Amino acid sequence: MNLRAPLTASADPARRMPEGQGARLDVANAAVSSLRQEQRRLERLGFETPLARCHEQLRFWEFVQAVCSLEPKVRT
């Protein structure tokens, strides 16, 4: 088992982020959402180690989400 592997496909930090500000925020939102769902599932099952990994990945993606939401709006 790879402990560095993302718990959900949308939470893969190795995947390339899109160019557009809105698209980057969409990626971060999808990752956070999928990890929150996974967190609830792991809590119900009582899996402590995967739950700790999920929490770690969720913190990372919540940070990315916050940074993406702070980017200035680009006017065209």
GUGU-867196 format. One record per atom (N, C-alpha, C): residue number from 1; x, y, z; residue in three letters. Coordinates in pm, 1 decimal, padded with zeros to 6 digits. Example, Ala and Ser with C-alpha at 12.3 -4.5 7.8 and 13.67 -1.06 7.14 Angstrom:
<i->1 x->01319.0 y->-00569.0 z->00780.0 aa->ALA>
<i->1 x->01230.0 y->-00450.0 z->00780.0 aa->ALA>
<i->1 x->01320.0 y->-00330.0 z->00780.0 aa->ALA>
<i->2 x->01285.0 y->-00225.0 z->00708.0 aa->SER>
<i->2 x->01367.0 y->-00106.0 z->00714.0 aa->SER>
<i->2 x->01290.0 y->00003.0 z->00787.0 aa->SER>
This chain:
<i->1 x->00084.3 y->-00118.4 z->00000.0 aa->MET>
<i->1 x->00000.0 y->00000.0 z->00000.0 aa->MET>
<i->1 x->00088.5 y->00124.4 z->00000.0 aa->MET>
<i->2 x->00061.6 y->00215.7 z->-00090.9 aa->ASN>
<i->2 x->00136.9 y->00339.7 z->-00101.1 aa->ASN>
<i->2 x->00071.7 y->00444.3 z->-00011.2 aa->ASN>
<i->3 x->00143.7 y->00485.0 z->00092.0 aa->LEU>
<i->3 x->00088.4 y->00581.8 z->00187.3 aa->LEU>
<i->3 x->00085.9 y->00723.2 z->00131.2 aa->LEU>
<i->4 x->00153.5 y->00746.8 z->00020.9 aa->ARG>
<i->4 x->00153.5 y->00879.5 z->-00041.3 aa->ARG>
<i->4 x->00047.6 y->00892.1 z->-00151.4 aa->ARG>
<i->5 x->-00013.9 y->00782.8 z->-00188.0 aa->ALA>
<i->5 x->-00113.2 y->00785.5 z->-00294.9 aa->ALA>
<i->5 x->-00236.2 y->00864.6 z->-00250.3 aa->ALA>
<i->6 x->-00295.6 y->00939.5 z->-00342.5 aa->PRO>
<i->6 x->-00416.9 y->01014.6 z->-00307.0 aa->PRO>
<i->6 x->-00531.9 y->00919.2 z->-00276.1 aa->PRO>
<i->7 x->-00615.4 y->00957.7 z->-00181.9 aa->LEU>
<i->7 x->-00728.0 y->00872.9 z->-00144.0 aa->LEU>
<i->7 x->-00841.2 y->00878.5 z->-00244.2 aa->LEU>
<i->8 x->-00850.1 y->00987.3 z->-00318.9 aa->THR>
<i->8 x->-00951.1 y->00999.4 z->-00424.0 aa->THR>
<i->8 x->-00882.3 y->01049.5 z->-00550.5 aa->THR>
<i->9 x->-00940.7 y->01019.3 z->-00665.0 aa->ALA>
<i->9 x->-00879.8 y->01060.3 z->-00791.7 aa->ALA>
<i->9 x->-00871.8 y->01211.9 z->-00806.0 aa->ALA>
<i->10 x->-00972.0 y->01281.3 z->-00758.6 aa->SER>
<i->10 x->-00970.7 y->01427.1 z->-00773.9 aa->SER>
<i->10 x->-00877.0 y->01496.1 z->-00675.1 aa->SER>
<i->11 x->-00823.1 y->01421.8 z->-00578.0 aa->ALA>
<i->11 x->-00732.0 y->01479.2 z->-00479.5 aa->ALA>
<i->11 x->-00585.5 y->01444.1 z->-00508.0 aa->ALA>
<i->12 x->-00554.8 y->01415.0 z->-00632.3 aa->ASP>
<i->12 x->-00418.1 y->01379.5 z->-00670.1 aa->ASP>
<i->12 x->-00335.9 y->01507.5 z->-00686.5 aa->ASP>
<i->13 x->-00239.7 y->01533.1 z->-00596.9 aa->PRO>
<i->13 x->-00162.3 y->01656.6 z->-00606.8 aa->PRO>
<i->13 x->-00064.5 y->01656.2 z->-00724.6 aa->PRO>
<i->14 x->-00042.7 y->01541.0 z->-00785.6 aa->ALA>
<i->14 x->00049.1 y->01532.7 z->-00898.3 aa->ALA>
<i->14 x->-00017.1 y->01572.9 z->-01029.9 aa->ALA>
<i->15 x->-00148.2 y->01580.3 z->-01031.3 aa->ARG>
<i->15 x->-00214.7 y->01618.0 z->-01156.1 aa->ARG>
<i->15 x->-00195.4 y->01766.1 z->-01183.5 aa->ARG>
<i->16 x->-00190.7 y->01798.2 z->-01306.9 aa->ARG>
<i->16 x->-00163.6 y->01935.8 z->-01350.1 aa->ARG>
<i->16 x->-00283.6 y->02026.5 z->-01320.7 aa->ARG>
<i->17 x->-00254.0 y->02143.2 z->-01267.4 aa->MET>
<i->17 x->-00359.0 y->02240.6 z->-01240.7 aa->MET>
<i->17 x->-00388.9 y->02316.2 z->-01370.1 aa->MET>
<i->18 x->-00515.0 y->02348.4 z->-01394.3 aa->PRO>
<i->18 x->-00551.0 y->02422.2 z->-01514.7 aa->PRO>
<i->18 x->-00496.4 y->02565.4 z->-01512.1 aa->PRO>
<i->19 x->-00497.2 y->02626.2 z->-01627.6 aa->GLU>
<i->19 x->-00445.9 y->02763.1 z->-01641.5 aa->GLU>
<i->19 x->-00540.1 y->02867.0 z->-01579.4 aa->GLU>
<i->20 x->-00668.2 y->02851.5 z->-01600.0 aa->GLY>
<i->20 x->-00763.1 y->02953.0 z->-01556.4 aa->GLY>
<i->20 x->-00789.1 y->02952.9 z->-01407.2 aa->GLY>
<i->21 x->-00810.7 y->03073.0 z->-01353.9 aa->GLN>
<i->21 x->-00835.3 y->03088.2 z->-01210.3 aa->GLN>
<i->21 x->-00959.5 y->03010.1 z->-01165.6 aa->GLN>
<i->22 x->-01068.1 y->03024.2 z->-01239.7 aa->GLY>
<i->22 x->-01191.2 y->02954.6 z->-01203.2 aa->GLY>
<i->22 x->-01176.0 y->02803.7 z->-01210.6 aa->GLY>
<i->23 x->-01104.5 y->02757.4 z->-01310.4 aa->ALA>
<i->23 x->-01082.5 y->02613.3 z->-01324.9 aa->ALA>
<i->23 x->-00996.2 y->02558.4 z->-01211.5 aa->ALA>
<i->24 x->-00897.0 y->02636.2 z->-01168.1 aa->ARG>
<i->24 x->-00813.7 y->02592.8 z->-01054.6 aa->ARG>
<i->24 x->-00897.3 y->02581.5 z->-00927.7 aa->ARG>
<i->25 x->-00984.1 y->02679.2 z->-00907.4 aa->LEU>
<i->25 x->-01070.7 y->02674.7 z->-00789.8 aa->LEU>
<i->25 x->-01167.1 y->02556.2 z->-00798.4 aa->LEU>
<i->26 x->-01216.6 y->02527.0 z->-00917.2 aa->ASP>
<i->26 x->-01304.0 y->02410.2 z->-00936.1 aa->ASP>
<i->26 x->-01232.2 y->02280.8 z->-00899.6 aa->ASP>
<i->27 x->-01105.5 y->02268.2 z->-00939.7 aa->VAL>
<i->27 x->-01026.4 y->02148.9 z->-00907.9 aa->VAL>
<i->27 x->-01009.6 y->02136.8 z->-00756.3 aa->VAL>
<i->28 x->-00975.6 y->02246.9 z->-00691.4 aa->ALA>
<i->28 x->-00957.2 y->02245.2 z->-00545.5 aa->ALA>
<i->28 x->-01088.2 y->02212.6 z->-00474.8 aa->ALA>
<i->29 x->-01198.0 y->02271.0 z->-00521.0 aa->ASN>
<i->29 x->-01328.7 y->02242.1 z->-00460.5 aa->ASN>
<i->29 x->-01366.2 y->02095.3 z->-00476.0 aa->ASN>
<i->30 x->-01340.0 y->02038.5 z->-00592.1 aa->ALA>
<i->30 x->-01370.4 y->01896.5 z->-00616.0 aa->ALA>
<i->30 x->-01286.7 y->01807.2 z->-00525.5 aa->ALA>
<i->31 x->-01160.1 y->01841.7 z->-00508.6 aa->ALA>
<i->31 x->-01072.4 y->01761.8 z->-00422.0 aa->ALA>
<i->31 x->-01121.0 y->01766.8 z->-00277.3 aa->ALA>
<i->32 x->-01153.7 y->01885.7 z->-00228.8 aa->VAL>
<i->32 x->-01201.6 y->01900.6 z->-00090.9 aa->VAL>
<i->32 x->-01332.0 y->01823.4 z->-00071.6 aa->VAL>
<i->33 x->-01421.6 y->01837.0 z->-00165.3 aa->SER>
<i->33 x->-01550.3 y->01768.1 z->-00155.9 aa->SER>
<i->33 x->-01532.9 y->01616.3 z->-00152.4 aa->SER>
<i->34 x->-01449.7 y->01564.3 z->-00241.0 aa->SER>
<i->34 x->-01430.0 y->01418.7 z->-00245.9 aa->SER>
<i->34 x->-01362.2 y->01367.9 z->-00119.3 aa->SER>
<i->35 x->-01269.4 y->01445.8 z->-00065.8 aa->LEU>
<i->35 x->-01201.0 y->01403.7 z->00057.1 aa->LEU>
<i->35 x->-01293.7 y->01411.5 z->00178.6 aa->LEU>
<i->36 x->-01383.0 y->01508.1 z->00180.4 aa->ARG>
<i->36 x->-01479.6 y->01514.2 z->00291.3 aa->ARG>
<i->36 x->-01573.5 y->01394.1 z->00288.1 aa->ARG>
<i->37 x->-01614.7 y->01354.7 z->00168.7 aa->GLN>
<i->37 x->-01697.3 y->01233.9 z->00156.3 aa->GLN>
<i->37 x->-01620.2 y->01111.5 z->00203.3 aa->GLN>
<i->38 x->-01495.3 y->01101.2 z->00160.9 aa->GLU>
<i->38 x->-01412.0 y->00987.4 z->00201.0 aa->GLU>
<i->38 x->-01389.6 y->00988.5 z->00351.2 aa->GLU>
<i->39 x->-01372.1 y->01104.6 z->00408.6 aa->GLN>
<i->39 x->-01353.1 y->01116.6 z->00553.2 aa->GLN>
<i->39 x->-01474.9 y->01062.5 z->00628.5 aa->GLN>
<i->40 x->-01594.3 y->01099.5 z->00583.4 aa->ARG>
<i->40 x->-01716.8 y->01048.5 z->00648.0 aa->ARG>
<i->40 x->-01725.1 y->00896.7 z->00635.7 aa->ARG>
<i->41 x->-01689.2 y->00844.4 z->00519.1 aa->ARG>
<i->41 x->-01692.9 y->00699.0 z->00498.1 aa->ARG>
<i->41 x->-01594.1 y->00629.0 z->00591.2 aa->ARG>
<i->42 x->-01473.3 y->00681.2 z->00600.6 aa->LEU>
<i->42 x->-01370.9 y->00619.8 z->00686.1 aa->LEU>
<i->42 x->-01408.0 y->00629.4 z->00833.7 aa->LEU>
<i->43 x->-01473.0 y->00738.6 z->00873.4 aa->GLU>
<i->43 x->-01518.9 y->00751.4 z->01012.3 aa->GLU>
<i->43 x->-01621.8 y->00644.6 z->01044.9 aa->GLU>
<i->44 x->-01715.5 y->00623.0 z->00951.4 aa->ARG>
<i->44 x->-01818.0 y->00519.6 z->00973.6 aa->ARG>
<i->44 x->-01755.9 y->00381.4 z->00986.2 aa->ARG>
<i->45 x->-01651.5 y->00356.0 z->00906.4 aa->LEU>
<i->45 x->-01587.0 y->00225.1 z->00907.9 aa->LEU>
<i->45 x->-01488.3 y->00209.0 z->01023.8 aa->LEU>
<i->46 x->-01443.9 y->00319.7 z->01081.1 aa->GLY>
<i->46 x->-01350.9 y->00314.0 z->01193.6 aa->GLY>
<i->46 x->-01207.8 y->00285.9 z->01153.3 aa->GLY>
<i->47 x->-01167.9 y->00323.7 z->01032.4 aa->PHE>
<i->47 x->-01030.9 y->00301.8 z->00985.6 aa->PHE>
<i->47 x->-00945.0 y->00421.3 z->01025.8 aa->PHE>
<i->48 x->-00864.9 y->00404.1 z->01130.4 aa->GLU>
<i->48 x->-00790.5 y->00516.5 z->01186.2 aa->GLU>
<i->48 x->-00674.4 y->00564.0 z->01099.4 aa->GLU>
<i->49 x->-00592.5 y->00473.4 z->01048.0 aa->THR>
<i->49 x->-00477.1 y->00515.0 z->00968.2 aa->THR>
<i->49 x->-00519.5 y->00582.4 z->00838.1 aa->THR>
<i->50 x->-00610.6 y->00522.0 z->00760.7 aa->PRO>
<i->50 x->-00656.3 y->00592.9 z->00640.6 aa->PRO>
<i->50 x->-00725.8 y->00724.9 z->00673.4 aa->PRO>
<i->51 x->-00793.0 y->00731.7 z->00786.6 aa->LEU>
<i->51 x->-00859.0 y->00855.6 z->00826.9 aa->LEU>
<i->51 x->-00755.3 y->00965.1 z->00854.4 aa->LEU>
<i->52 x->-00644.7 y->00928.6 z->00916.0 aa->ALA>
<i->52 x->-00537.2 y->01025.4 z->00940.9 aa->ALA>
<i->52 x->-00477.5 y->01073.3 z->00808.7 aa->ALA>
<i->53 x->-00459.6 y->00983.8 z->00713.2 aa->ARG>
<i->53 x->-00409.3 y->01022.1 z->00580.4 aa->ARG>
<i->53 x->-00508.5 y->01115.0 z->00510.8 aa->ARG>
<i->54 x->-00635.0 y->01084.7 z->00525.0 aa->CYS>
<i->54 x->-00739.3 y->01166.0 z->00464.4 aa->CYS>
<i->54 x->-00736.2 y->01306.4 z->00523.6 aa->CYS>
<i->55 x->-00721.7 y->01315.1 z->00653.2 aa->HIS>
<i->55 x->-00715.9 y->01444.6 z->00720.0 aa->HIS>
<i->55 x->-00597.2 y->01525.9 z->00667.6 aa->HIS>
<i->56 x->-00483.2 y->01460.5 z->00650.9 aa->GLU>
<i->56 x->-00362.9 y->01526.3 z->00600.6 aa->GLU>
<i->56 x->-00385.6 y->01579.2 z->00458.1 aa->GLU>
<i->57 x->-00444.2 y->01496.7 z->00373.0 aa->GLN>
<i->57 x->-00470.2 y->01538.5 z->00235.5 aa->GLN>
<i->57 x->-00576.6 y->01648.7 z->00231.3 aa->GLN>
<i->58 x->-00674.9 y->01639.5 z->00317.5 aa->LEU>
<i->58 x->-00778.8 y->01740.5 z->00322.6 aa->LEU>
<i->58 x->-00721.3 y->01875.2 z->00364.2 aa->LEU>
<i->59 x->-00630.2 y->01877.1 z->00458.9 aa->ARG>
<i->59 x->-00566.1 y->02003.0 z->00500.6 aa->ARG>
<i->59 x->-00490.0 y->02066.2 z->00384.7 aa->ARG>
<i->60 x->-00418.3 y->01983.1 z->00307.7 aa->PHE>
<i->60 x->-00345.1 y->02033.7 z->00192.6 aa->PHE>
<i->60 x->-00440.1 y->02098.3 z->00093.2 aa->PHE>
<i->61 x->-00547.6 y->02026.3 z->00057.4 aa->TRP>
<i->61 x->-00639.3 y->02076.3 z->-00044.9 aa->TRP>
<i->61 x->-00720.9 y->02195.1 z->00004.7 aa->TRP>
<i->62 x->-00749.2 y->02202.1 z->00134.0 aa->GLU>
<i->62 x->-00816.7 y->02320.6 z->00187.5 aa->GLU>
<i->62 x->-00725.2 y->02443.1 z->00176.5 aa->GLU>
<i->63 x->-00594.8 y->02422.0 z->00194.1 aa->PHE>
<i->63 x->-00498.9 y->02530.5 z->00176.0 aa->PHE>
<i->63 x->-00496.7 y->02574.7 z->00029.7 aa->PHE>
<i->64 x->-00489.6 y->02478.0 z->-00062.2 aa->VAL>
<i->64 x->-00490.9 y->02509.7 z->-00205.1 aa->VAL>
<i->64 x->-00619.8 y->02584.2 z->-00240.6 aa->VAL>
<i->65 x->-00730.7 y->02538.9 z->-00187.5 aa->GLN>
<i->65 x->-00860.3 y->02602.0 z->-00211.6 aa->GLN>
<i->65 x->-00858.1 y->02748.3 z->-00164.6 aa->GLN>
<i->66 x->-00803.2 y->02772.2 z->-00047.0 aa->ALA>
<i->66 x->-00795.7 y->02908.5 z->00007.0 aa->ALA>
<i->66 x->-00707.1 y->02997.1 z->-00079.8 aa->ALA>
<i->67 x->-00593.2 y->02945.0 z->-00122.3 aa->VAL>
<i->67 x->-00502.8 y->03022.6 z->-00207.6 aa->VAL>
<i->67 x->-00570.5 y->03054.6 z->-00340.5 aa->VAL>
<i->68 x->-00636.7 y->02956.4 z->-00398.5 aa->CYS>
<i->68 x->-00705.4 y->02978.7 z->-00526.8 aa->CYS>
<i->68 x->-00817.5 y->03081.0 z->-00513.4 aa->CYS>
<i->69 x->-00882.3 y->03085.1 z->-00399.9 aa->SER>
<i->69 x->-00992.3 y->03180.0 z->-00383.0 aa->SER>
<i->69 x->-00941.5 y->03321.8 z->-00356.7 aa->SER>
<i->70 x->-00813.5 y->03336.7 z->-00321.3 aa->LEU>
<i->70 x->-00756.4 y->03467.8 z->-00295.7 aa->LEU>
<i->70 x->-00699.2 y->03534.1 z->-00420.6 aa->LEU>
<i->71 x->-00686.7 y->03459.0 z->-00527.6 aa->GLU>
<i->71 x->-00627.6 y->03514.7 z->-00648.7 aa->GLU>
<i->71 x->-00713.2 y->03631.3 z->-00698.5 aa->GLU>
<i->72 x->-00648.9 y->03737.4 z->-00744.7 aa->PRO>
<i->72 x->-00726.0 y->03852.0 z->-00794.6 aa->PRO>
<i->72 x->-00803.9 y->03812.7 z->-00921.0 aa->PRO>
<i->73 x->-00917.1 y->03871.7 z->-00935.2 aa->LYS>
<i->73 x->-01000.1 y->03846.9 z->-01053.9 aa->LYS>
<i->73 x->-00929.7 y->03906.6 z->-01174.6 aa->LYS>
<i->74 x->-00920.6 y->03828.8 z->-01280.2 aa->VAL>
<i->74 x->-00857.7 y->03874.8 z->-01403.1 aa->VAL>
<i->74 x->-00967.5 y->03927.9 z->-01494.1 aa->VAL>
<i->75 x->-00951.9 y->04048.7 z->-01539.4 aa->ARG>
<i->75 x->-01049.4 y->04109.0 z->-01629.7 aa->ARG>
<i->75 x->-00996.8 y->04101.2 z->-01771.7 aa->ARG>
<i->76 x->-01083.6 y->04063.8 z->-01860.7 aa->THR>
<i->76 x->-01042.7 y->04054.8 z->-02001.5 aa->THR>
<i->76 x->-01102.2 y->04165.1 z->-02084.6 aa->THR>
